[in-house]
Amino acid sequence: MPSRTLKPFQQVVAELGQYPEDAFHFVRNGLSYAVEKIHGSSTPAQLALFQLLEENNIEVSELLEGHAAGQLSPQLAGALEAAGGVEKFNRHVSGQDLSWGLRDYAIQQWGLLARTVLARWGITRTIDLGRIVFAMVDNGYMQKQPRDSVEDFRDVFDFHEAFDQAFRPGVPGVEA
C-alpha cells in the first residue's frame, strides 16, 4: 500500500497562490487542535498505529480501504484493533467543526489580534479556510471523507462577529 509522492509543500502554496505559507501551517496545526478538542487526546495505541502508518508510508485512507476489503496485514489489523477499531481511530472533523476549531486556535494563538493576523494572510471568510484545507487534501497533506467538500466551509460564521464575540463579557467564548 505505498502512498503517492507528495509535491513540495511550497509548491502546493504557490499553486493555490492566494495565501502565504504561514496560513497553511496555521491550518495544519489548527487541525490538530480541533481534533483534540473534539475527540480528546490520542491514546498510546492510536499514536503507535499512526507511527506504523508513517514508517510504512501508508495513508489513513489506504488503511481504511484495506480494512473494509479485509486485506490488512496481521500487523496492521492488530494495531488497528488495539487502537479501538475503525470507529475510535477515525478522528474526522467536519468543515464546520474545523472552522470553529481554527477560530478558537487563532484566538488562543493571538488573542485580540487573531482576526487581524488572519486578514493579513487573506483569510477573511470561512471559505478561505476551506480552500486551504482542500489544497492540502488534493495534494495528500490532509485526509477527507467521501462526503466532505470545500462547500462545508462556506459561511460557517461571520469573522467579525465570531472573533469579536469571544471577547465580550458574559458571552461564552473559547476555552483557554
C-alpha positions in Angstrom: 0.0 0.0 0.0 2.6 2.6 -0.9 1.3 6.2 -1.0 1.9 8.7 -3.7 4.8 11.1 -3.7 3.9 14.4 -2.3 4.6 17.7 -4.0 6.8 20.0 -2.0 4.6 22.0 0.4 5.8 25.3 -1.0 4.6 24.2 -4.5 1.1 23.5 -3.1 1.1 27.0 -1.6 2.3 28.6 -4.8 -0.2 26.7 -7.0 -3.1 28.0 -4.9 -1.5 31.4 -5.0 -3.9 33.1 -2.6 -2.5 32.7 0.8 1.0 32.7 2.3 2.8 29.5 3.6 2.2 30.7 7.2 -1.6 30.4 6.6 -1.2 26.7 5.5 0.9 25.9 8.6 -1.7 27.6 10.8 -4.5 25.4 9.3 -2.4 22.3 9.6 -1.6 23.0 13.3 -5.1 24.1 13.9 -6.5 20.8 12.6 -4.6 19.0 15.4 -6.1 21.5 17.9 -9.6 21.0 16.6 -9.3 17.2 16.5 -8.0 17.1 20.1 -10.8 19.5 21.2 -13.5 17.3 19.6 -12.1 13.8 20.1 -9.7 14.2 23.0 -6.0 13.2 23.1 -4.9 10.3 21.1 -4.3 7.1 23.0 -0.9 5.4 23.0 -2.3 2.7 20.8 -3.6 5.3 18.3 -0.2 7.0 18.3 1.5 3.7 17.7 -0.7 3.0 14.7 0.0 6.5 13.3 3.7 5.8 13.6 3.3 2.4 12.0 1.5 4.0 9.1 4.2 6.7 8.7 7.0 4.2 8.8 5.3 2.1 6.1 4.3 5.1 4.0 0.6 4.2 4.3 -2.1 6.9 4.2 -5.1 6.6 6.6 -7.5 6.3 3.7 -5.5 3.3 2.5 -5.7 1.7 5.9 -9.4 2.2 6.0 -9.8 0.8 2.5 -7.7 -2.2 3.3 -9.8 -2.8 6.4 -13.1 -2.6 4.5 -11.7 -5.1 1.9 -10.3 -7.4 4.6 -6.8 -7.0 3.2 -4.8 -5.7 6.1 -1.6 -7.4 7.2 -1.8 -9.1 10.6 0.4 -6.4 12.0 -1.8 -3.6 10.7 -5.0 -5.4 11.7 -3.7 -5.9 15.2 -2.6 -2.3 15.6 -6.0 -1.1 14.3 -7.8 -3.3 16.8 -5.5 -2.1 19.7 -6.3 1.5 18.7 -10.0 0.8 19.2 -11.0 -0.2 15.7 -12.1 2.0 12.8 -14.7 3.9 14.9 -12.2 5.0 17.5 -9.3 5.5 15.1 -11.3 7.8 12.8 -10.8 11.2 14.3 -12.6 13.1 11.5 -13.9 16.6 12.0 -16.4 18.3 9.7 -15.7 21.5 7.8 -17.9 23.4 10.2 -16.2 21.9 13.3 -12.8 22.6 11.8 -13.8 26.3 11.0 -14.8 26.8 14.6 -11.7 25.0 15.9 -9.5 27.2 13.7 -11.2 30.2 15.1 -10.6 29.0 18.7 -7.0 28.1 17.8 -6.4 31.6 16.3 -7.7 33.3 19.4 -5.6 31.0 21.6 -2.5 32.0 19.5 -3.1 35.7 19.0 -5.9 36.9 21.3 -7.5 40.1 20.2 -5.2 40.2 17.1 -6.5 36.9 15.7 -8.8 38.3 13.1 -6.1 40.9 12.1 -3.4 38.2 11.6 -5.8 36.0 9.5 -6.9 39.0 7.4 -3.2 39.9 6.7 -3.0 36.4 5.2 -6.1 36.9 3.1 -8.3 34.8 5.3 -11.5 36.8 5.9 -14.2 34.2 5.5 -14.5 30.5 6.4 -14.4 29.5 2.7 -10.8 30.8 2.7 -10.1 28.1 5.4 -11.8 25.5 3.2 -9.7 26.5 0.1 -6.5 26.0 2.1 -7.8 22.7 3.6 -8.7 21.3 0.2 -5.4 22.4 -1.4 -3.8 20.3 1.2 -6.3 17.4 0.7 -5.9 17.5 -3.0 -2.1 17.2 -2.6 -2.1 14.4 0.1 -1.2 16.6 3.1 -4.6 16.1 4.7 -7.4 13.5 4.5 -11.1 13.8 3.8 -14.2 11.7 3.9 -16.0 11.0 0.7 -18.8 13.3 1.7 -16.5 16.2 2.6 -16.5 19.3 0.3 -15.0 22.7 0.2 -18.6 24.0 0.4 -18.7 22.6 4.0 -16.7 25.7 4.9 -18.9 28.3 3.2 -20.5 30.9 5.5 -19.9 28.9 8.7 -19.7 32.1 10.7 -19.1 35.8 10.1 -15.5 36.6 11.1 -16.3 40.0 12.6 -19.0 38.6 14.9 -17.2 35.3 15.7 -13.9 36.8 16.7 -15.3 39.9 18.5 -17.9 37.8 20.4 -15.1 35.8 22.1 -14.0 38.9 23.9 -17.4 40.3 25.0 -18.0 40.0 28.8 -20.7 37.4 29.7 -20.7 35.8 26.3 -19.3 32.2 26.1 -16.0 32.4 24.2 -13.2 29.9 23.7 -11.6 27.6 26.2 -8.2 28.7 27.3 
